[in-house]
Every structure is written in structure tokens, then in C-alpha cells.
Amino acid sequence: MDRAARVYLAGHRGLVGGALLSKLQSLGYANILTRTHTELDLCDQAQVQQFFAENRPEYVFLAAARVGGILANSTYPAQFIYDNLMIAANVIHASHVFGVKKLLNLGSSCIYPRLAPQPLKEEYLLTGPLEDTNRAYAVAKIAAIELCDHYRTQYGSDFISAMPTNLYGPGDNFDLASSHVLPALLRKMVEAKTNHQSEVVIWGSGTPRREFLYVEDLADACIFLMDHFSEPGPINIGTGGDLSIRELALMIKDIVGYSGALVFDASKPDGTPRKLMDISRLRQAGWQAHVVLPEGIQRTLAWYLVHQ
Ligand code: GFB
């Protein structure tokens, strides 16, 4: 991407969008277009078409979505499927209508079949039943990938889809009802330490395994792919390693310096047992993650202690 190119970053206030905005600015991109949800409702096709007509972005990072952890996904499925379908359809279609040079769409590792072989290869998508707790979100995200691929086939659009694993980092959502596991456990342990609580409750059995990618690494990977990847089908973005929720909780406990007990609440859902990504396609493209989990947790904790 030329540093003077008009780059539309949809979702700049989210975890991914915030990291992408910082990274793009640090690399000297001077013409980054952003709009808040109040300024531009991406579920409204007319508003989206007008925005594209007036601003003519050359590149689009589609990082806007309704996202949440396992509880939010299983509590509000209608909003997760509708909002994510509309956002994807409106932004991807407008990018075609107004001649966007390249668009990067973001999927998620949770849209692979629940019991697909591990590590997950890109070709496993749509080969089996989805995880129930986030089926609504997954169907919308799969539709977005299909939109990109069919616009490439029929119209020659250079629209690519990245499939990040579970993300975390500064700017994450720390609301315990809607957040993902890593920020939730960070907050719970910080508060338990501050309030001298004797225990911290961890949802589920602690046995599911998750892969965690630091969000600044993801931003770096997205910009790399925008410049170097133009193929159909999703491309996995991960670290290549995973750990159990129990191991994660013990790591966070150690980093926060919390000395109480960890209690596992089996009444809460475990979700998919594992979703480790195969990142050989990404490695072949020439990119790999840099920030290891303990370092990323320490940076996220430092950010949270200032912004809580
Ligand atoms: O991060 P998480 O909410 O989402 O849950 P998923 C991961 C695992 O951590 C589950 C456990 O087994 C949870 O039961 N867990 C333990 C907790 N304690 C907690 C807690 O306090 N809060 C939360 N949230 N989890 C999401 C999808 O699945 O993955 C989204 O629902 C998205 O759509 C995201 O794709 C990347 O990793 O299970």
C-alpha cells in the first residue's frame, strides 16, 4: 500500500481496529479514514454506499464486527448473526461498487467445525458441524469469507480473508459478562488481589485449549497480508501453540501475583475443546508472530492497570 493511499479502517475503536490504527499511523500512512458507529451505521446499506461514494477508499480493513466471548455469543445469537451479516455484506459490496483496490476481511478460528482435526487447516472450513455456543457469529463470518471469494471469482475483486486465533492485548474488552477469557481472568485476579479475595472462579472445566495471539502481532500480520497475499480462501493467523484454560489461569495468577485459590465452575460452558490453527500457509507467505504469551500478558496487564 502506498503511504498516501486512502485507507478505510472499519472498526477502529475495537481491539483489532485500535491496534491496526496505531500500526498504520506508526508506519506513516497519512490518509486513514475512520468513522464511529454513531457517525456511520455499517448495518445501513444506504449510509455505507454514501460513505464510499464520498470518500472513495482505495484499501479497506474490515475490522468492524459484533464480537464477544462465549457467554455473549450464546446469549445474543440474533444480534451476532444479523449485525455481522449486514456489516460484511454492506462493506464488501460497497467496496466492489466503488472499485476498492483491496479489502482485508477478518474471520475467526471459532468458525471452523467444532471437532475438526487439529491443528486446523484452512481447507477444514465447512467440513463439519459448528460449535453451538457461537454458531450465529460463525455463520455470519463464513458468509463474509464466501462473499470475498465469490466477488473475486465473478468480479475479479482482490478481497482477502484472514482467520485470526483468539486475540488479546491493550484495548481489549474487560467487561466480565461479554469479554473473552484472557482479559476476564486478568481482571478477576487483579480485583481478587486488591480486595484480598480467597478465590477466583474460572468458568468451565479448565481443560479446553486455546491459542492466543497478541493483537499488535495481528495488526502487523494484516498489513503484511494486504501487501503480500492475494489468494482466495482464508489464511490462518496464529502462533502455532496453545495451552489449557487451567494453564492460562496459572500463568495469569503468577504474572498478577495473586496468591488465592482457583475454583472451576463446571456450570459454565467449555465451548469447543480446542482450536489450534495450522499456520504453515502464513509461514510460507513469510510472516510469523513475535510476542510470546507471558510478555503479551504483562503488556496487557500494564495497560489494564492504567485504564481500568
Ligand atoms: O474466550 P472465550 O469466552 O471464548 O472462552 P471461546 C474460552 C474458554 O475460557 C471457555 C473459559 O472454555 C470458557 O469457559 N473461561 C474460563 C472463560 N473463565 C472464563 C471467563 O471468566 N470468561 C470467559 N469469557 N471465558 C470465542 C467465540 O470462543 O472465541 C467468539 O465465542 C470468538 O465468537 C472468540 O470467535 C475468538 O474461545 O470459547
Residues whose N, C-alpha, C, O or C-beta is under 5 A from the ligand:
A	BS01	GFB	G68 G69 I70 N73 S108 C110 N134 Y137 N166 S179 H180 V181 A184 L185 V201 I202 W203 G204 P208 I245 P269 D270 G271 T272
